[in-house]
Amino acid sequence: MDVSSVFNAFSQTAHLKPQVQRQLSAIYLTLLSTLGTCLGGYYVAYRFPFLEDYFIPLVLVFIAAAIAIFFMPPTPGNLSNRRALLLANGGIMGALIQPAILPLMYSRDADLVYMAVGLSAALFASFSVATMVSSKSQTVYAIGSASMALSTLLGLRLLGWFYPSMALFSINLVVGIAISCLYVVVHTHEVLELAQRGERVDPVTHAMLFFSDFVGLFFRLLRLLQNDRRREQSDEREPRHTRRRQFRPTESAFGTRKCEL
């Protein structure tokens, strides 16, 4: 498979009806706006560090806004209010994750943050477009794989409680990344099914689901990259050649042979 065939596969979204394309565009534009407000919330928290003192109130406001988005009826009259709540939640999320990311930005691992953002965007876009161009049977198979991976993740976490291990922790992260990618498939498939049946798709609710998928994928990738960087640094600190004890046989006063270092 060459590069041109890959790009041709990802450009085969023209089979979608114009109505479906418009609804998908509304969802992804809302998602991009939420990611923008998340970046803005991160910058505001950076410029005004006193917001760290209001961590618990921000979490409570975030939860209350998310509940309001889910329970407010998705009518055209409430669309602007629900979108405003989602954008506010994006800003609050940026302020909440700022204390976890800022120390990395002032360390030698700042490049890991950019790598995690780029990989998250690439994986999100790839799995979204792959779901649009794939058949329904393939998507159903992916949904079954997601449930199996989720069961595996729960089993690994339960095993990690009794037998802590870095290997289990790394496997846990990899399985978590796979689950995040498959959740993107599940949510994209749900949007396509609703739109192709002619039902109205709520852009705010699905954009919030995609936003949570993206944030979860970003943090799992960031933790995996951090573990790889720590492993590389620990390997560099270890000596390349360990000294081995060599014994030389010598003659003792009684004619017997002995070994000395």
C-alpha positions, 0 to 999 in steps of 0.5 A, spaced: 500 500 500 503 506 497 501 513 500 497 515 494 492 509 496 492 511 503 490 518 501 485 516 497 482 512 502 481 518 507 478 522 501 472 517 500 467 521 504 463 524 498 459 518 499 456 521 505 449 525 504 450 533 504 445 533 510 450 528 514 456 532 512 453 539 515 451 535 521 458 533 522 461 539 520 457 543 526 460 537 531 467 538 529 466 546 529 464 546 536 469 541 538 475 545 535 471 551 538 472 547 545 479 545 544 480 553 543 477 555 549 481 549 553 487 552 550 485 559 552 483 557 559 490 554 560 493 561 558 489 564 563 491 560 569 498 561 567 497 568 567 493 568 573 496 563 578 491 564 584 486 560 580 489 554 583 486 556 590 479 555 586 481 548 584 475 545 588 470 550 586 472 550 578 471 542 579 464 543 581 462 548 576 465 544 571 460 538 573 454 542 574 455 545 567 456 538 564 450 536 567 446 542 565 448 540 558 446 533 558 439 535 561 437 541 558 433 539 552 437 539 545 432 544 542 434 550 537 432 555 542 437 552 547 443 551 542 446 557 543 446 556 551 448 549 551 454 551 546 456 557 551 456 552 557 460 547 553 465 552 551 465 555 558 467 547 560 473 547 555 476 553 558 475 550 565 478 544 563 484 548 560 485 551 567 484 545 571 490 541 567 494 547 567 498 545 574 499 538 571 502 540 564 506 547 566 512 543 570 513 539 564 513 546 559 519 548 564 523 542 564 527 538 558 520 534 557 517 540 554 517 536 547 513 531 550 507 535 550 507 537 543 508 530 541 502 528 545 498 533 542 500 532 535 499 524 536 492 525 539 490 530 533 493 525 528 489 518 532 483 522 533 482 524 525 485 518 523 480 513 527 474 518 525 475 518 518 476 511 518 469 510 521 466 514 515 469 510 510 469 503 513 463 499 512 458 497 518 460 490 519 467 493 520 465 498 525 461 493 529 467 489 530 471 495 532 465 496 538 466 489 540 473 490 540 472 496 544 468 492 549 473 487 550 479 492 551 475 495 556 474 488 560 482 487 559 483 494 562 479 493 568 483 486 569 490 489 568 488 494 573 485 489 578 492 485 577 496 491 578 493 493 585 495 486 587 502 485 583 505 492 582 509 492 576 512 497 571 510 492 565 503 492 567 503 499 568 505 500 561 500 495 558 495 499 562 497 505 558 497 502 551 490 498 552 487 505 555 490 508 548 486 503 544 480 504 548 480 511 547 481 510 540 475 505 539 471 510 543 472 515 537 470 510 533 464 508 537 461 516 538 463 517 530 459 511 528 453 513 533 453 520 529 453 517 522 447 512 524 443 518 527 444 522 521 443 517 516 437 515 518 434 523 518 434 524 525 437 531 528 444 530 531 445 534 537 452 538 536 453 540 543 452 533 546 457 529 541 462 535 541 462 534 548 463 526 548 469 527 542 472 533 547 472 528 553 475 522 548 481 527 546 483 529 553 483 522 555 487 520 549 492 526 550 493 524 557 494 517 556 499 518 550 503 523 555 504 518 560 506 513 555 511 518 552 514 520 559 515 513 561 519 512 555 523 518 556 524 515 563 526 509 561 531 512 556 534 516 561 535 510 566 539 506 561 543 512 559 545 513 566 547 505 567 554 504 565 555 500 558 560 495 560 559 492 567 566 490 571 566 483 572 571 480 577 576 476 574 580 471 579 588 469 578 590 463 580 597 464 584 601 459 588 601 459 596 606 458 600 604 450 601 604 449 594 597 449 593 593 454 588 589 459 591 585 465 587 585 472 588 582 478 585 
